[in-house]
Amino acid sequence: MNSADLGIRNKLMKLSVWKALQPLFSLQCVFAFDLALASELPFGTRPLPQGTTVSILQGLDDLEPASAALKFAAMPRSIIKRRLTRGDAVAVAFVGKELAAYTWVTFTEVWISEIRRTLVLREDEAVQFDTLVMPRWRGRGLQYGLTRPVLQNLAQREYRRTLAWVNLFNQRSMKNQIRQGKRRISTIISVPALNLVWPQNNPPDAPLILLSAEPEFI
Ligand SMILES: CC(C)(COP(=O)(O)OP(=O)(O)OC[C@H]1O[C@@H](n2cnc3c(N)ncnc32)[C@H](O)[C@@H]1OP(=O)(O)O)[C@@H](O)C(=O)NCCC(=O)NCCS
């Protein structure tokens, strides 16, 4: 076995040890996107399903269309109402009349349940959370296709950067963060049962602000 093979084998062994410990540990990668680059994002590496449309809904005026769209994903109206009241936006992708994917964006703080911490955002930051591609539509490039217009919309509104967190073992989403040109800025190791959190490589210029208190509503 040559040294490259040995390196890969060691890496895989390390990953499988972490994976086995998953019920105890959480490994979340935090990605940042510099919104100045949003206009340069290419359409995507593969064409979206024919008839895909994306709309961005925000504010209580959009409660009815958002509830109608997200009922296909069984999201309770009370959660949608709370999020829209807080000022969150939701982007929904439809293929014809069928909900194919959605993603939420929030602007002040967000509860990261996997590590039991609140991430506090700066004024010019937004965070993308609760992203779902409906099972029937997975593997068709929708996560990228939905995120691109969201990033471009935020850039037009003069936000400077977006953040997102992804479980290290969610290979599909990890691939898409990189494909979208996002930069991994930190890996957060945590032991939720013991309320312990270690952010690794926390960027010194704009460190992540993590609080243990839960926000008023999640
Ligand atoms: C993660 C998720 C959003 C990816 O969405 P998506 O639009 O299907 O992503 P893509 O079509 O770009 O697929 C990403 C990669 O996973 C692969 N993939 C997607 N679905 C797959 C499937 N069912 N089986 C095997 N591979 C699959 C794709 O081939 C692609 O890899 P490639 O570029 O090497 O071909 C979606 O799987 C999902 O909603 N998962 C559950 C919720 C979740 O994890 N949300 C994200 C939290 S950060």
The ligand as an ORCA input file, in Angstrom:
! r2SCAN-3c Opt
* xyz 0 1
  C     -29.228     17.384      1.338
  C     -30.300     17.711      0.296
  C     -30.846     19.116      0.571
  C     -29.610     17.669     -1.097
  O     -30.530     18.154     -2.051
  P     -30.494     17.737     -3.599
  O     -31.115     18.823     -4.375
  O     -31.047     16.390     -3.751
  O     -28.932     17.734     -3.885
  P     -28.248     17.376     -5.260
  O     -29.252     17.008     -6.311
  O     -27.325     18.496     -5.619
  O     -27.409     16.143     -4.843
  C     -26.233     16.279     -4.091
  C     -25.373     15.078     -4.288
  O     -25.982     13.958     -3.652
  C     -26.276     12.950     -4.620
  N     -27.620     12.416     -4.336
  C     -28.732     13.112     -4.198
  N     -29.781     12.284     -3.940
  C     -29.284     11.051     -3.911
  C     -29.848      9.781     -3.674
  N     -31.153      9.611     -3.411
  N     -29.026      8.713     -3.695
  C     -27.700      8.883     -3.934
  N     -27.118     10.066     -4.172
  C     -27.896     11.135     -4.160
  C     -26.281     13.676     -5.947
  O     -25.958     12.788     -7.008
  C     -25.227     14.723     -5.755
  O     -23.934     14.222     -5.931
  P     -23.162     14.484     -7.339
  O     -23.130     15.933     -7.529
  O     -21.828     13.883     -7.107
  O     -23.982     13.824     -8.383
  C     -31.474     16.688      0.286
  O     -30.919     15.423      0.158
  C     -32.343     16.758      1.540
  O     -33.321     17.508      1.577
  N     -31.968     15.977      2.585
  C     -32.703     15.970      3.849
  C     -32.611     17.285      4.624
  C     -31.209     17.849      4.672
  O     -30.228     17.134      4.838
  N     -31.126     19.179      4.526
  C     -29.865     19.896      4.483
  C     -29.445     20.259      5.857
  S     -27.970     21.234      5.762
*
